[in-house]
């Protein structure tokens, strides 16, 4: 707890899905100040806004969570935007953190940075052994450039930055917009709406064969806080739960938990995305003592409960 008591912390994206949980966990630790730049006041793609933010907040620590993100559909529609927005934000934020002598910069990467055919479980040293899965490669590569920058800045300037690679996140406050959401919120919404409207089927993308790993958002927030406190190296670290489930089994589980008993139609004209995803999470445990606590079924129950209470 002493780590935080005199620290001013900036959390970019702190009003977003993951960011809101990180800010809550930070408040429990009572730092000197938590500053959350809002996009309408600080457009972090613009150098002038970044400089103004550093002048206003004078942070000791920056936790960079802000990102342009979405599921496969959103990535296919916005490859240029996702590349530019994520690259320009991260690169300039880290550069000006260095200039303003920020003591620590926490960069959040993405599992989408891994090569399409990475051996399972994904180990951090496999990160450069191939090109990412095509549908989200521009996003994944933009985020991966922050790892290059982090390592280069430590080497040349002695700048303390770390790079964390979270797997797919889910939980309360997620994005349930079907145009831009990831698989879990999308299926929760489809199943819930179909049940309420007494519709006999839902349509889902792909053939159900890919596997994915999912990390409950509160676990991810706890991992970020622990890494900020305890980890001071530029080698990347996976953040995950260390299991995989097929999309087919996931959707059947969500259908069961939401009470949807209709038919699941697989639209195989739509892409599957990466064939398999599961992280080797041993390094996070070794370096800063992180292990996931919330199991998938319990996390899904909490997420479904939140969605039903908050859907409009």
Secondary structure, 3 states (H helix, E strand, C coil): CCCCCCCEEEEECCCCHHHHHHHHHHHHHCCCEEECCCCCCCCCCCHHHHHHHHHHHCCCEEEECCCCCCCHHHHHHCHHHHHHHHHHHHHHHHHHHHHCCCCEEEEECCHHHCECCCCCCECHHHCCCCCECHHHHHHHHHHHHHHHHHHHHHHHHCCCEEEEEECEEECCCCCCCCCCCCHHHHHHHHHHHHHHCCCCEEEEECCCCCEECEEEHHHHHHHHHHHHHHCCCCCCEEECCCCCEEHHHHHHHHHHHHCCCCEEEEECCCCCCCCCCCECCHHHHHHHCCCCCCCHHHHHHHHHHHHHHHCC
